[in-house]
Amino acid sequence: MADGIDTTLTAEADDVSTPAKLVAVIKTFASVHGGARAVVEYVGRRGARIVLVGEDGEWADHFTAGTDIAREACSTAGVTVENEWERELIEQMRPSNDLWRSMSRRILAR
């Protein structure tokens, strides 16, 4: 994972340090965006990253202490966890213009 990616990609700056808050954030995201699917990624000592993809193409990511907590929170919130990044899910995502700009800066800076 590239440096700074958690600040670049985080769509919401909520404190989701407890499982109850995380479940509430996931439920809210799903209800606002017409449903959601999630991908849980292991990110080493930091724990796990939950990438939520709404049915409308919007997306957000959140970090938690471990993949077990992330999967349980998604399950409790009623969000399906995908086993991997599938083509249909990736095509559904709509990156913001800010994200495209930040990615181009990284490439040009190399």
Secondary structure by P-SEA (a helix, b strand, c coil): ccccccccccccccccccaaaaaaaaaaaaaaaccbbbbbbbcccccbbbbbbcccccbbbbbcccaaaaaaaaaaabbbbbccccaaaaaaccccaaaaaaaaaaaaac
